[in-house]
């Protein structure tokens, strides 16, 4: 027989949320210090997958610091026992737990260059984060159930993971020896940037989500820097940034 929780203690899902987020962050840090195969993910990206033009310059990955700070803040925010029964947070906790565990799994798979499996796991992370995103971006929830920074954490996280998924899939094709024929790698890169911009515009239209769009601009900037010797990517990327910025301006005034 279930009895109501009367003590002022966090629920099991609240504890699971903070534990798995913390574990994912520590796991990422440790695997960078002590990579399972002796080669870091950053090194793999710049050597084994050097021909994948959609990979942003190394500095762009500093956004993980912003994501992790946001996730840590969220994990402590949701831990308050008074928020145990907050419906959107209740619906979000299982999905962020899943996303955190899948993130740890992805690190291992990518490190061992299990590219197809790593792409499937990455798509699982995207799916889990979409669930989090939709739970927390509901207009009625935004007005009354939590501060506006909470959904923005997941806007930034989903924005970067969306780009990372495209990169992972492109790297998977590269590992099989296919680089986009009959289209050139540059044209494929432009096409994938266009998909990212289209998704950002869609979320601007539905949720007025400038945080997601800002991440896409950041990622495209990193792609431009990584491909300064490719005029098509550099000019196409600048055009994409300009277009997305113009679309964002009315949202800022609204």
Protein Blocks (a to p, Z undefined) as FASTA:
>chain_A
ZZddfbdcddfklmmmmmmmmmmmmmmmmmmmmgfklpafklmmmmmmmmpmklccfklm
mmmmmmmmmmmmmmmmmmpmklmmgmklmmmmmmmmmmmmmmmmmmmmmmnopaklmmmm
mmmmmmmmmmmmmmmmgmklmmmmocfklmmmmmmmmmmmmmmmmmmmmmmmmmnopahi
abdfklmmmmmmmmmmmmmmmmmmmnopaklmmmmmmmmmmmmmmmmmlmklmmmmmmmm
mmmmmmmmmmmmZZ
